[in-house]
Amino acid sequence: MKKKQIYAELQHKENAIIEAIFLEMPDKKEDMLTIAKQNRFSNYKPNLSEDENLQNPIFKAAFRNAVKKQFPERFEALNKFYQPKIKSINTALQLI
């Protein structure tokens, strides 16, 4: 499996977990947006809407990281499954 494929698959599954979190606790989305906005490296632009900011890959990453830090137990099994694969690919790439 290629590194790009693994990351795409991981991101897809993380998105599903994030969506499930917000379906269970809709009020948490606003909390996570606030945390992401406060990250000075998030590239948040106050003149844009939240949806427009979430189109920015840098802000979207800050938002995703806020969710993952707030709910680490939700991502634990996913990380245990994918991290060895990613590590294996990175090791193989270093040998090339």
C-alpha positions in Angstrom: 0.0 0.0 0.0 1.4 3.4 -0.9 2.0 6.1 1.7 -0.4 8.5 0.0 -3.2 5.8 0.0 -2.7 5.1 3.7 -2.8 8.7 4.7 -6.0 9.2 2.6 -7.6 6.2 4.2 -6.6 7.4 7.6 -8.0 10.9 7.0 -11.3 9.4 5.7 -11.7 7.3 8.8 -10.7 10.3 11.1 -13.4 12.4 9.3 -16.0 9.7 10.1 -15.0 9.7 13.8 -15.1 13.5 13.9 -18.6 13.5 12.3 -19.8 10.9 14.8 -18.5 13.0 17.7 -20.4 16.1 16.4 -23.6 14.0 15.8 -23.4 12.9 19.5 -22.4 16.3 20.9 -23.2 19.1 18.4 -22.2 21.8 20.9 -18.6 20.5 20.8 -18.0 21.7 17.2 -18.2 25.3 18.3 -15.7 24.5 21.2 -13.3 22.9 18.7 -13.6 25.9 16.3 -12.8 28.2 19.2 -9.7 26.2 20.1 -8.6 26.1 16.5 -9.1 29.9 16.2 -6.9 30.5 19.2 -4.0 28.6 17.7 -1.7 31.3 16.3 -0.6 29.0 13.5 -4.1 28.1 12.3 -4.2 30.8 9.7 -7.7 31.7 10.9 -9.2 34.7 9.0 -11.9 36.6 11.1 -13.3 38.2 7.9 -14.3 34.8 6.6 -17.1 32.5 7.8 -16.3 29.3 9.8 -17.1 27.3 6.7 -14.8 29.4 4.6 -12.0 29.0 7.1 -12.6 25.3 7.2 -11.8 25.2 3.4 -8.3 26.4 4.2 -6.2 23.3 4.7 -4.1 24.9 7.5 -7.1 25.9 9.5 -8.8 22.6 8.8 -5.7 20.8 10.2 -5.8 22.9 13.3 -9.5 22.1 13.8 -8.9 18.4 13.3 -6.0 18.4 15.7 -8.2 20.2 18.3 -10.8 17.4 18.0 -8.1 14.7 18.2 -6.6 16.2 21.3 -10.0 16.7 23.0 -11.1 13.1 22.2 -7.9 11.0 22.0 -9.7 7.8 23.1 -11.9 8.0 19.9 -8.8 7.8 17.7 -6.7 5.4 19.7 -7.7 2.2 17.8 -7.2 4.0 14.5 -3.8 5.2 15.5 -2.7 1.7 16.7 -3.8 0.2 13.4 -2.2 2.9 11.0 0.9 4.0 12.9 2.8 0.7 12.3 2.0 0.8 8.6 3.1 4.4 8.3 6.3 3.7 10.3 7.0 0.7 8.1 6.6 2.7 4.9 8.8 5.5 6.2 11.5 3.0 7.2 11.4 1.4 3.7 11.6 4.9 2.0 14.7 5.7 4.1 16.4 2.5 2.7 15.9 3.7 -0.9 
